[in-house]
Amino acid sequence: MKRLSEYAMEVEEALRDLNIGDMQPATLYAPVAYAMEAGGKRIRPTLLLMAAEAFGLAAAKAMPAALAIELFHNFTLLHDDVMDKSEMRRNRETVVKRFGADAAILSGDAMLGLAEEQIFGVEDGKYRRVMEIFNRMSKDVYAGQALDMEFEGRDNVTVEEYVEMIRLKTGALLGAAAEIGGVLAGVNDKVAGKLREYGENLGLAFQIEDDWLDTFGDAATFGKQIGGDINNKKKTYLLISGLNAGNEEAKALKVAVNELPAGDMKVKTVKRIYEKMHLDEIGRKDALKYSAKAMKAAKATGLDESQLDSFKYLVDRLSGRKK
């Protein structure tokens, strides 16, 4: 099988071939082009292409669906940045910072339309099934975002509730990517379900790792300002685990998050509490737990060891990433 970087390069080339920067009106599509030019890891379309080829389908035939997944993902990022008031992503200004909230919302909507348009490239015999998966995934992502917003106003969110939220918001998209790749290659429902399970658990590991990086990562490599989740009082795996500990550190954490003004001092204070509670270690261990579940699902698809190498490499890459 190809290396992940090869799949990512093929996706980049296919995205360039869409010529989004030439689409009119420029006020609508310039922010879309700006967002897509930022690059990124292209994990989701890579996973779709990887799953398709693992079961015998050439990547070129799965590319329209892969582009749909990547465009949809970036659409959600544009809207997320508006909701989170984020100013930096991938080491540069977000669309909302550069073009304004109105443009970010409208251009995000345009990206959704472009994503759905790409699915028209799926062969007729697979189109209905792919659309079913895509629509289920999109509703899951929206539900996850709604829960994420709801949790911001609650102090009693449990770790279990949070895990379900990120399964919907993050895991559903990766799960759909893997599942669609398999469906396009003609796998049966059981194998498709295992591919979805792989992707969902990969998403859980990815998001918990992302929560960890927002506090303990390095801004230069992470691509976003460190401590943004803390300053925005965003419910993360670390924060919820800490608040539910039921000890003196949990009480101190609640005070620090809710009463300290946003800024470097707040970030440093919360970070020290996390370290005292060993949440820096626990977060990474739990990310690895979901990584192991992902690989268990991948092995249950019946792929041989050589075909599983790429799936394992993707898990390992996300579990120990720095950005």
Backbone hydrogen bonds in HBPLUS format (Angstrom, degrees):
<---DONOR---> <-ACCEPTOR-->    atom                        ^
c    i                          cat <-CA-CA->   ^        H-A-AA   ^      H-
h    n   atom  resd res      DA  || num        DHA   H-A  angle D-A-AA Bond
n    s   type  num  typ     dist DA aas  dist angle  dist       angle   num
A0006-GLU N   A0003-ARG O   3.00 MM   3  5.34 133.0  2.23 104.8 117.2     1
A0007-TYR N   A0003-ARG O   3.36 MM   4  6.86 153.8  2.44 150.3 156.5     2
A0008-ALA N   A0004-LEU O   2.99 MM   4  6.30 163.3  2.02 154.1 159.0     3
A0009-MET N   A0005-SER O   2.97 MM   4  6.15 150.7  2.05 140.7 148.1     4
A0010-GLU N   A0006-GLU O   3.05 MM   4  6.31 153.4  2.13 145.8 152.7     5
A0011-VAL N   A0007-TYR O   2.95 MM   4  6.28 152.5  2.03 151.0 158.9     6
A0012-GLU N   A0008-ALA O   2.94 MM   4  6.22 159.3  1.99 148.7 154.1     7
A0013-GLU N   A0009-MET O   3.02 MM   4  6.24 159.7  2.06 147.7 152.6     8
A0014-ALA N   A0010-GLU O   3.02 MM   4  6.23 157.5  2.07 144.7 150.8     9
A0015-LEU N   A0011-VAL O   2.85 MM   4  6.10 152.4  1.93 152.8 160.8    10
A0016-ARG N   A0012-GLU O   2.97 MM   4  6.24 156.3  2.02 148.7 154.8    11
A0017-ASP N   A0013-GLU O   3.04 MM   4  6.29 147.8  2.14 142.7 151.6    12
A0018-LEU N   A0015-LEU O   3.10 MM   3  5.33 150.8  2.19 103.0 111.9    13
A0019-ASN N   A0016-ARG O   3.00 MM   3  5.61 156.5  2.06 115.7 122.5    14
A0022-ASP N   A0019-ASN O   3.06 MM   3  5.56 154.3  2.13 111.7 119.3    15
A0023-MET N   A0020-ILE O   3.06 MM   3  5.28 157.3  2.12 108.7 115.9    16
A0028-LEU N   A0025-PRO O   3.00 MM   3  5.55 147.2  2.11 111.8 121.0    17
A0029-TYR N   A0025-PRO O   3.11 MM   4  6.43 163.6  2.14 152.2 157.0    18
A0030-ALA N   A0026-ALA O   2.77 MM   4  5.11 157.4  1.82 139.7 143.0    19
A0033-ALA N   A0029-TYR O   2.88 MM   4  6.15 164.8  1.90 157.4 160.3    20
A0034-TYR N   A0030-ALA O   2.89 MM   4  6.07 160.1  1.93 150.0 156.0    21
A0035-ALA N   A0031-PRO O   2.95 MM   4  6.11 156.2  2.00 142.4 148.2    22
A0036-MET N   A0032-VAL O   2.99 MM   4  6.27 162.1  2.02 154.4 158.8    23
A0037-GLU N   A0033-ALA O   2.85 MM   4  5.95 149.1  1.95 150.6 159.2    24
A0038-ALA N   A0035-ALA O   3.30 MM   3  5.50 150.9  2.39 100.5 108.9    25
A0039-GLY N   A0036-MET O   3.27 MM   3  5.96 168.0  2.29 114.7 118.2    26
A0046-THR N   A0042-ARG O   3.14 MM   4  6.09 151.6  2.23 141.9 150.6    27
A0047-LEU N   A0043-ILE O   2.85 MM   4  6.01 153.7  1.92 148.5 155.3    28
A0048-LEU N   A0044-ARG O   3.11 MM   4  6.41 157.2  2.16 147.6 153.4    29
A0049-LEU N   A0045-PRO O   2.97 MM   4  6.21 168.5  1.98 154.5 156.5    30
A0050-MET N   A0046-THR O   2.80 MM   4  5.89 157.0  1.86 149.4 156.9    31
A0051-ALA N   A0047-LEU O   2.89 MM   4  6.03 159.8  1.93 149.4 153.9    32
A0052-ALA N   A0048-LEU O   3.01 MM   4  6.22 160.2  2.05 148.5 154.2    33
A0053-GLU N   A0049-LEU O   2.97 MM   4  6.18 168.4  1.98 152.7 155.2    34
A0054-ALA N   A0050-MET O   2.93 MM   4  6.02 146.6  2.04 142.0 151.8    35
A0055-PHE N   A0052-ALA O   3.20 MM   3  5.52 139.1  2.38 101.9 112.3    36
A0057-LEU N   A0052-ALA O   2.97 MM   5  5.21 165.5  1.99 137.7 133.9    37
A0056-GLY N   A0053-GLU O   3.05 MM   3  4.88 166.4  2.07 106.6 106.4    38
A0061-LYS N   A0058-ALA O   3.06 MM   3  5.71 136.7  2.25 115.8 125.4    39
A0062-ALA N   A0059-ALA O   2.92 MM   3  5.16 138.0  2.10 104.7 117.4    40
A0063-MET N   A0059-ALA O   3.02 MM   4  6.10 114.7  2.46 146.7 164.1    41
A0063-MET N   A0060-ALA O   3.37 MM   3  5.14 154.4  2.44  94.1 101.4    42
A0066-ALA N   A0062-ALA O   3.10 MM   4  6.34 153.2  2.17 148.8 157.1    43
A0066-ALA N   A0063-MET O   2.99 MM   3  4.83 111.6  2.48  93.4 110.8    44
A0067-LEU N   A0063-MET O   2.83 MM   4  6.09 158.9  1.87 163.8 167.7    45
A0068-ALA N   A0064-PRO O   3.00 MM   4  6.25 151.7  2.08 143.6 151.8    46
A0069-ILE N   A0065-ALA O   3.02 MM   4  6.30 155.5  2.08 147.7 153.1    47
A0070-GLU N   A0066-ALA O   3.04 MM   4  6.34 158.3  2.09 147.5 153.1    48
A0071-LEU N   A0067-LEU O   2.86 MM   4  6.00 164.1  1.89 154.7 158.8    49
A0072-PHE N   A0068-ALA O   2.95 MM   4  6.04 158.7  1.99 145.4 151.9    50
A0073-HIS N   A0069-ILE O   2.95 MM   4  6.14 159.0  1.99 145.5 151.4    51
A0074-ASN N   A0070-GLU O   3.05 MM   4  6.28 161.1  2.09 147.6 151.8    52
A0075-PHE N   A0071-LEU O   2.91 MM   4  6.12 145.7  2.02 145.2 155.1    53
A0076-THR N   A0072-PHE O   3.07 MM   4  6.44 153.9  2.14 151.5 157.3    54
A0077-LEU N   A0073-HIS O   3.14 MM   4  6.50 144.8  2.27 140.9 150.9    55
A0078-LEU N   A0074-ASN O   3.07 MM   4  6.34 156.3  2.12 148.7 153.2    56
A0079-HIS N   A0075-PHE O   3.30 MM   4  6.61 163.7  2.32 150.1 153.3    57
A0080-ASP N   A0076-THR O   2.80 MM   4  5.94 152.6  1.87 146.0 154.9    58
A0081-ASP N   A0077-LEU O   2.91 MM   4  6.05 161.3  1.94 151.9 155.4    59
A0082-VAL N   A0078-LEU O   3.29 MM   4  6.58 142.7  2.44 136.7 146.1    60
A0083-MET N   A0079-HIS O   3.04 MM   4  6.35 164.8  2.06 152.5 155.7    61
A0084-ASP N   A0080-ASP O   2.77 MM   4  5.95 156.9  1.82 155.5 162.7    62
A0085-LYS N   A0081-ASP O   2.90 MM   4  5.52 112.6  2.37 127.0 139.9    63
A0086-SER N   A0081-ASP O   3.01 MM   5  4.85 143.1  2.15 131.8 141.1    64
A0085-LYS N   A0082-VAL O   3.31 MM   3  5.08 148.7  2.41  93.8 102.8    65
A0094-THR N   A0087-GLU O   3.02 MM   7  5.30 147.8  2.12 116.1 120.0    66
A0089-ARG N   A0092-ARG O   2.88 MM   3  5.63 162.4  1.91 164.0 168.3    67
A0092-ARG N   A0089-ARG O   3.21 MM   3  5.63 145.7  2.34 108.9 117.5    68
A0091-ASN N   A0223-GLY O   3.03 MM 132  4.28 174.1  2.04 116.9 117.2    69
A0098-ARG N   A0094-THR O   3.01 MM   4  6.22 159.7  2.05 150.6 156.0    70
A0099-PHE N   A0095-VAL O   2.74 MM   4  5.60 166.6  1.76 153.8 158.3    71
A0100-GLY N   A0096-VAL O   2.94 MM   4  4.49 133.1  2.17 109.4 120.6    72
A0104-ALA N   A0100-GLY O   3.07 MM   4  6.27 156.2  2.13 147.9 155.2    73
A0105-ILE N   A0101-ALA O   2.95 MM   4  6.15 160.4  1.98 156.3 160.2    74
A0106-LEU N   A0102-ASP O   3.04 MM   4  6.22 174.4  2.04 153.5 155.2    75
A0107-SER N   A0103-ALA O   2.80 MM   4  5.76 163.6  1.82 149.9 155.5    76
A0108-GLY N   A0104-ALA O   2.95 MM   4  5.86 143.0  2.09 132.9 143.0    77
A0109-ASP N   A0105-ILE O   3.04 MM   4  6.37 150.5  2.13 144.5 152.1    78
A0110-ALA N   A0106-LEU O   3.02 MM   4  6.40 147.8  2.13 142.2 151.3    79
A0111-MET N   A0107-SER O   2.96 MM   4  6.26 146.8  2.08 142.2 150.8    80
A0112-LEU N   A0108-GLY O   3.10 MM   4  6.46 147.3  2.21 145.6 154.0    81
A0113-GLY N   A0109-ASP O   3.12 MM   4  6.51 152.8  2.20 144.8 151.8    82
A0114-LEU N   A0110-ALA O   2.92 MM   4  6.27 152.9  1.99 147.9 155.6    83
A0115-ALA N   A0111-MET O   2.88 MM   4  6.11 150.0  1.97 144.8 153.1    84
A0116-GLU N   A0112-LEU O   3.02 MM   4  6.32 164.6  2.04 153.1 155.7    85
A0117-GLU N   A0113-GLY O   2.98 MM   4  6.15 148.8  2.08 142.7 151.8    86
A0118-GLN N   A0114-LEU O   3.12 MM   4  6.38 144.0  2.25 142.2 150.0    87
A0118-GLN N   A0115-ALA O   3.12 MM   3  5.29 125.4  2.43  98.3 111.6    88
A0119-ILE N   A0116-GLU O   3.22 MM   3  5.41 132.9  2.46  98.5 110.2    89
A0120-PHE N   A0117-GLU O   3.10 MM   3  5.57 151.9  2.18 108.8 117.1    90
A0121-GLY N   A0118-GLN O   2.92 MM   3  5.67 163.2  1.95 119.2 124.8    91
A0122-VAL N   A0119-ILE O   2.99 MM   3  5.48 169.6  2.00 118.2 120.9    92
A0126-LYS N   A0123-GLU O   2.98 MM   3  5.66 152.1  2.06 121.7 129.7    93
A0127-TYR N   A0123-GLU O   3.00 MM   4  5.92 125.3  2.31 147.9 161.7    94
A0127-TYR N   A0124-ASP O   3.30 MM   3  5.07 143.2  2.45  94.6 104.9    95
A0130-VAL N   A0126-LYS O   3.00 MM   4  6.16 165.1  2.02 161.0 165.8    96
A0131-MET N   A0127-TYR O   2.88 MM   4  6.08 160.1  1.92 155.4 161.0    97
A0132-GLU N   A0128-ARG O   2.96 MM   4  6.21 149.6  2.06 145.3 153.8    98
A0133-ILE N   A0129-ARG O   3.06 MM   4  6.36 159.8  2.10 149.8 154.2    99
A0134-PHE N   A0130-VAL O   2.83 MM   4  6.05 164.2  1.86 152.0 157.1   100
A0135-ASN N   A0131-MET O   2.83 MM   4  5.92 164.5  1.85 149.5 153.4   101
A0136-ARG N   A0132-GLU O   2.97 MM   4  6.09 157.9  2.02 144.8 151.4   102
A0137-MET N   A0133-ILE O   2.87 MM   4  6.01 161.8  1.90 150.5 156.1   103
A0138-SER N   A0134-PHE O   2.91 MM   4  6.13 160.3  1.95 148.5 153.7   104
A0139-LYS N   A0135-ASN O   3.07 MM   4  6.25 162.1  2.11 147.1 151.2   105
A0140-ASP N   A0136-ARG O   2.98 MM   4  6.20 152.8  2.05 146.8 155.0   106
A0141-VAL N   A0137-MET O   2.87 MM   4  6.17 159.4  1.92 156.2 161.6   107
A0142-TYR N   A0138-SER O   2.99 MM   4  6.24 160.6  2.02 149.2 154.2   108
A0143-ALA N   A0139-LYS O   2.91 MM   4  6.06 155.3  1.97 144.0 151.3   109
A0144-GLY N   A0140-ASP O   2.81 MM   4  6.06 154.4  1.87 149.7 157.2   110
A0145-GLN N   A0141-VAL O   2.95 MM   4  6.22 154.9  2.01 147.8 154.1   111
A0146-ALA N   A0142-TYR O   2.93 MM   4  6.17 153.7  2.00 145.7 153.1   112
A0147-LEU N   A0143-ALA O   2.94 MM   4  6.22 157.6  1.99 149.9 155.5   113
A0148-ASP N   A0144-GLY O   2.90 MM   4  6.11 153.4  1.97 144.2 152.2   114
A0149-MET N   A0145-GLN O   2.97 MM   4  6.26 154.1  2.04 147.7 153.6   115
A0150-GLU N   A0146-ALA O   2.88 MM   4  6.16 155.7  1.94 145.6 153.2   116
A0151-PHE N   A0147-LEU O   2.81 MM   4  6.01 157.2  1.86 154.6 159.8   117
A0152-GLU N   A0149-MET O   3.19 MM   3  5.43 138.4  2.37 100.1 111.1   118
A0153-GLY N   A0150-GLU O   3.12 MM   3  5.82 152.8  2.20 117.0 123.6   119
A0154-ARG N   A0151-PHE O   3.06 MM   3  5.07 167.3  2.07 110.0 112.6   120
A0162-TYR N   A0158-THR O   3.01 MM   4  6.31 156.9  2.06 147.7 154.3   121
A0163-VAL N   A0159-VAL O   2.90 MM   4  6.16 159.3  1.95 152.4 157.4   122
A0164-GLU N   A0160-GLU O   3.09 MM   4  6.34 157.8  2.15 146.0 151.4   123
A0165-MET N   A0161-GLU O   2.96 MM   4  6.22 151.7  2.04 145.1 153.2   124
A0166-ILE N   A0162-TYR O   2.96 MM   4  6.32 160.9  1.99 157.4 161.0   125
A0167-ARG N   A0163-VAL O   2.89 MM   4  6.06 139.7  2.05 141.0 153.0   126
A0168-LEU N   A0164-GLU O   3.11 MM   4  6.37 151.0  2.20 143.9 150.0   127
A0169-LYS N   A0165-MET O   2.83 MM   4  6.08 172.9  1.84 155.7 157.8   128
A0170-THR N   A0166-ILE O   2.85 MM   4  5.25 156.6  1.91 129.2 137.2   129
A0171-GLY N   A0166-ILE O   2.94 MM   5  6.35 165.7  1.96 151.7 156.5   130
A0172-ALA N   A0167-ARG O   2.74 MM   5  6.01 120.1  2.10 147.4 164.4   131
A0175-GLY N   A0171-GLY O   2.77 MM   4  5.86 157.0  1.82 154.0 161.9   132
A0176-ALA N   A0172-ALA O   2.86 MM   4  5.97 155.2  1.93 141.8 148.1   133
A0177-ALA N   A0173-LEU O   2.99 MM   4  6.17 152.2  2.07 141.5 149.2   134
A0178-ALA N   A0174-LEU O   3.13 MM   4  6.39 167.7  2.15 152.1 153.2   135
A0179-GLU N   A0175-GLY O   2.96 MM   4  6.10 162.3  1.99 148.3 154.1   136
A0180-ILE N   A0176-ALA O   2.77 MM   4  5.81 167.4  1.79 152.5 156.0   137
A0181-GLY N   A0177-ALA O   3.10 MM   4  6.25 160.7  2.14 145.6 151.0   138
A0182-GLY N   A0178-ALA O   3.11 MM   4  6.40 156.5  2.17 146.8 152.5   139
A0183-VAL N   A0179-GLU O   2.86 MM   4  6.13 162.2  1.89 155.3 160.6   140
A0184-LEU N   A0180-ILE O   2.89 MM   4  6.04 164.7  1.91 157.0 160.0   141
A0185-ALA N   A0181-GLY O   3.28 MM   4  6.46 138.0  2.46 133.6 144.1   142
A0185-ALA N   A0182-GLY O   3.02 MM   3  5.06 126.1  2.32  95.6 110.3   143
A0187-VAL N   A0182-GLY O   3.11 MM   5  5.52 177.2  2.11 140.5 140.2   144
A0186-GLY N   A0183-VAL O   2.96 MM   3  4.98 154.7  2.02 102.4 110.6   145
A0192-ALA N   A0188-ASN O   2.94 MM   4  6.16 162.4  1.97 155.7 161.6   146
A0193-GLY N   A0189-ASP O   2.88 MM   4  6.03 149.7  1.97 142.9 150.6   147
A0194-LYS N   A0190-LYS O   3.10 MM   4  6.45 147.2  2.21 142.7 151.2   148
A0195-LEU N   A0191-VAL O   2.94 MM   4  6.26 153.2  2.01 152.1 159.5   149
A0196-ARG N   A0192-ALA O   2.97 MM   4  6.24 153.9  2.04 145.1 152.4   150
A0197-GLU N   A0193-GLY O   2.91 MM   4  6.15 153.1  1.98 141.2 149.0   151
A0198-TYR N   A0194-LYS O   2.86 MM   4  6.11 152.5  1.94 144.9 152.1   152
A0199-GLY N   A0195-LEU O   3.03 MM   4  6.31 166.5  2.05 150.5 152.8   153
A0200-GLU N   A0196-ARG O   2.87 MM   4  6.13 159.8  1.91 154.7 160.4   154
A0201-ASN N   A0197-GLU O   3.08 MM   4  6.19 166.8  2.10 149.9 153.0   155
A0202-LEU N   A0198-TYR O   2.92 MM   4  6.09 150.2  2.01 148.4 157.9   156
A0203-GLY N   A0199-GLY O   2.86 MM   4  6.09 147.8  1.96 143.3 152.1   157
A0204-LEU N   A0200-GLU O   2.99 MM   4  6.37 147.1  2.10 143.6 152.3   158
A0205-ALA N   A0201-ASN O   3.02 MM   4  6.26 165.7  2.04 148.7 151.8   159
A0206-PHE N   A0202-LEU O   2.87 MM   4  6.02 156.6  1.92 145.7 153.1   160
A0207-GLN N   A0203-GLY O   2.90 MM   4  6.07 161.4  1.93 150.2 153.8   161
A0208-ILE N   A0204-LEU O   3.06 MM   4  6.20 166.7  2.08 152.8 156.3   162
A0209-GLU N   A0205-ALA O   2.99 MM   4  6.07 156.1  2.05 144.7 152.0   163
A0210-ASP N   A0206-PHE O   2.83 MM   4  6.06 143.7  1.96 139.8 151.0   164
A0211-ASP N   A0207-GLN O   2.86 MM   4  6.16 153.2  1.93 148.8 155.0   165
A0212-TRP N   A0208-ILE O   3.02 MM   4  6.31 152.7  2.10 142.1 149.6   166
A0213-LEU N   A0209-GLU O   2.86 MM   4  6.14 159.0  1.90 150.4 156.0   167
A0214-ASP N   A0210-ASP O   3.01 MM   4  6.21 147.3  2.12 146.1 154.0   168
A0215-THR N   A0212-TRP O   3.13 MM   3  5.58 145.1  2.26 108.1 117.5   169
A0216-PHE N   A0212-TRP O   2.75 MM   4  5.84 174.0  1.76 164.4 166.0   170
A0217-GLY N   A0213-LEU O   2.75 MM   4  4.09 140.4  1.91 119.9 121.0   171
A0227-GLY N   A0214-ASP O   2.66 MM  13  5.64 156.0  1.72 161.1 169.0   172
A0221-THR N   A0218-ASP O   3.08 MM   3  5.64 134.8  2.30 113.3 124.0   173
A0222-PHE N   A0218-ASP O   2.74 MM   4  5.72 160.2  1.78 164.1 170.0   174
A0223-GLY N   A0219-ALA O   3.12 MM   4  5.72 156.5  2.17 137.1 140.4   175
A0231-ASN N   A0227-GLY O   2.97 MM   4  6.23 170.1  1.98 161.0 162.6   176
A0232-ASN N   A0228-GLY O   3.00 MM   4  6.09 145.0  2.13 143.1 152.5   177
A0234-LYS N   A0229-ASP O   2.81 MM   5  4.90 157.7  1.85 155.2 155.8   178
A0233-LYS N   A0230-ILE O   3.01 MM   3  4.98 158.9  2.05 104.9 110.7   179
A0240-ILE N   A0236-THR O   2.92 MM   4  6.02 175.0  1.93 158.8 160.4   180
A0241-SER N   A0237-TYR O   3.04 MM   4  5.95 157.2  2.09 138.6 145.7   181
A0242-GLY N   A0238-LEU O   2.94 MM   4  6.09 154.6  2.01 146.9 154.3   182
A0243-LEU N   A0239-LEU O   2.86 MM   4  6.08 165.4  1.88 157.6 161.0   183
A0244-ASN N   A0240-ILE O   3.07 MM   4  6.11 143.6  2.21 143.3 151.7   184
A0245-ALA N   A0242-GLY O   3.15 MM   3  5.32 164.7  2.17 110.2 113.6   185
A0250-ALA N   A0247-ASN O   3.10 MM   3  5.24 122.8  2.44  97.4 111.5   186
A0251-LYS N   A0247-ASN O   3.24 MM   4  6.68 148.1  2.35 145.5 153.8   187
A0252-ALA N   A0248-GLU O   2.98 MM   4  6.31 158.3  2.02 150.5 156.5   188
A0253-LEU N   A0249-GLU O   2.83 MM   4  6.00 150.4  1.92 145.8 154.4   189
A0254-LYS N   A0250-ALA O   3.03 MM   4  6.25 154.7  2.09 143.3 149.2   190
A0255-VAL N   A0251-LYS O   3.13 MM   4  6.43 158.2  2.18 147.6 152.8   191
A0256-ALA N   A0252-ALA O   2.95 MM   4  6.14 165.2  1.97 149.9 154.2   192
A0257-VAL N   A0253-LEU O   2.93 MM   4  6.08 165.6  1.95 154.3 157.7   193
A0258-ASN N   A0254-LYS O   3.04 MM   4  6.04 161.9  2.08 144.9 150.2   194
A0259-GLU N   A0255-VAL O   2.81 MM   4  5.49 151.7  1.89 150.3 156.0   195
A0260-LEU N   A0256-ALA O   3.33 MM   4  5.28 150.1  2.42 118.6 126.5   196
A0267-VAL N   A0263-GLY O   3.19 MM   4  6.52 163.8  2.22 154.2 158.5   197
A0268-LYS N   A0264-ASP O   2.91 MM   4  6.13 165.7  1.93 155.1 158.7   198
A0269-THR N   A0265-MET O   2.91 MM   4  6.05 157.7  1.96 147.5 153.8   199
A0270-VAL N   A0266-LYS O   2.99 MM   4  6.17 173.0  1.99 157.8 159.0   200
A0271-LYS N   A0267-VAL O   2.93 MM   4  5.99 157.2  1.98 147.0 154.3   201
A0272-ARG N   A0268-LYS O   2.99 MM   4  6.18 153.4  2.06 143.7 150.0   202
A0273-ILE N   A0269-THR O   3.13 MM   4  6.45 154.6  2.19 147.0 153.7   203
A0274-TYR N   A0270-VAL O   2.90 MM   4  6.20 161.9  1.94 153.8 158.7   204
A0275-GLU N   A0271-LYS O   2.98 MM   4  6.24 159.0  2.02 149.1 154.4   205
A0276-LYS N   A0272-ARG O   2.91 MM   4  6.14 152.1  1.99 145.1 153.0   206
A0277-MET N   A0273-ILE O   2.96 MM   4  6.22 143.3  2.10 147.2 157.1   207
A0277-MET N   A0274-TYR O   3.12 MM   3  5.12 123.9  2.45  93.3 107.6   208
A0279-LEU N   A0274-TYR O   2.89 MM   5  5.14 155.8  1.95 154.5 150.3   209
A0278-HIS N   A0275-GLU O   3.02 MM   3  4.77 155.5  2.08  98.0 105.2   210
A0281-GLU N   A0278-HIS O   3.19 MM   3  5.46 133.1  2.42 100.3 111.2   211
A0282-ILE N   A0278-HIS O   3.01 MM   4  6.29 162.9  2.04 148.0 153.4   212
A0283-GLY N   A0279-LEU O   2.93 MM   4  5.71 164.3  1.95 139.4 143.6   213
A0285-LYS N   A0281-GLU O   3.08 MM   4  6.32 156.7  2.14 149.5 156.5   214
A0286-ASP N   A0282-ILE O   2.93 MM   4  6.14 159.0  1.97 155.6 160.4   215
A0287-ALA N   A0283-GLY O   3.08 MM   4  6.30 147.4  2.19 142.5 151.4   216
A0288-LEU N   A0284-ARG O   3.10 MM   4  6.37 152.4  2.18 143.7 150.4   217
A0289-LYS N   A0285-LYS O   3.03 MM   4  6.37 137.6  2.22 138.1 150.1   218
A0290-TYR N   A0286-ASP O   3.26 MM   4  6.61 155.3  2.32 147.8 151.0   219
A0291-SER N   A0287-ALA O   3.07 MM   4  6.33 143.5  2.20 140.1 151.1   220
A0292-ALA N   A0288-LEU O   2.98 MM   4  6.24 149.8  2.07 145.2 151.6   221
A0293-LYS N   A0289-LYS O   3.18 MM   4  6.55 149.7  2.28 140.8 148.8   222
A0294-ALA N   A0290-TYR O   2.97 MM   4  6.19 150.7  2.05 142.8 150.6   223
A0295-MET N   A0291-SER O   3.11 MM   4  6.47 157.4  2.17 148.6 153.2   224
A0296-LYS N   A0292-ALA O   3.04 MM   4  6.28 148.3  2.14 144.3 153.2   225
A0297-ALA N   A0293-LYS O   3.10 MM   4  6.37 154.9  2.16 147.6 153.1   226
A0298-ALA N   A0294-ALA O   2.98 MM   4  6.30 155.7  2.04 147.5 154.9   227
A0299-LYS N   A0295-MET O   2.96 MM   4  6.13 160.6  2.00 148.4 152.4   228
A0300-ALA N   A0296-LYS O   3.21 MM   4  6.40 138.6  2.39 135.5 146.1   229
A0300-ALA N   A0297-ALA O   3.08 MM   3  5.07 125.8  2.38  94.4 108.9   230
A0301-THR N   A0298-ALA O   3.11 MM   3  5.51 162.6  2.15 110.3 115.6   231
A0302-GLY N   A0299-LYS O   3.30 MM   3  5.97 168.7  2.31 116.0 119.3   232
A0307-GLN N   A0304-ASP O   3.07 MM   3  5.40 120.2  2.45 104.7 119.1   233
A0308-LEU N   A0304-ASP O   3.00 MM   4  6.25 136.9  2.19 147.3 160.5   234
A0308-LEU N   A0305-GLU O   3.17 MM   3  4.99 127.1  2.46  90.6 104.7   235
A0309-ASP N   A0306-SER O   3.39 MM   3  5.40 152.0  2.48  96.4 104.2   236
A0311-PHE N   A0308-LEU O   3.05 MM   3  5.19 114.8  2.49 100.8 116.8   237
A0312-LYS N   A0308-LEU O   2.91 MM   4  6.19 158.4  1.96 160.5 167.2   238
A0313-TYR N   A0309-ASP O   2.81 MM   4  6.01 156.9  1.86 149.1 156.3   239
A0314-LEU N   A0310-SER O   2.96 MM   4  6.12 155.9  2.02 145.3 150.8   240
A0315-VAL N   A0311-PHE O   3.16 MM   4  6.41 158.0  2.21 142.1 147.5   241
A0316-ASP N   A0312-LYS O   2.86 MM   4  6.13 168.7  1.88 158.2 161.0   242
A0317-ARG N   A0313-TYR O   2.86 MM   4  5.97 154.9  1.92 147.1 154.5   243
A0318-LEU N   A0314-LEU O   3.10 MM   4  6.28 155.2  2.16 146.6 152.0   244
A0319-SER N   A0315-VAL O   2.93 MM   4  6.08 148.3  2.03 149.5 159.0   245
A0320-GLY N   A0316-ASP O   3.25 MM   4  6.32 147.8  2.36 145.5 150.6   246
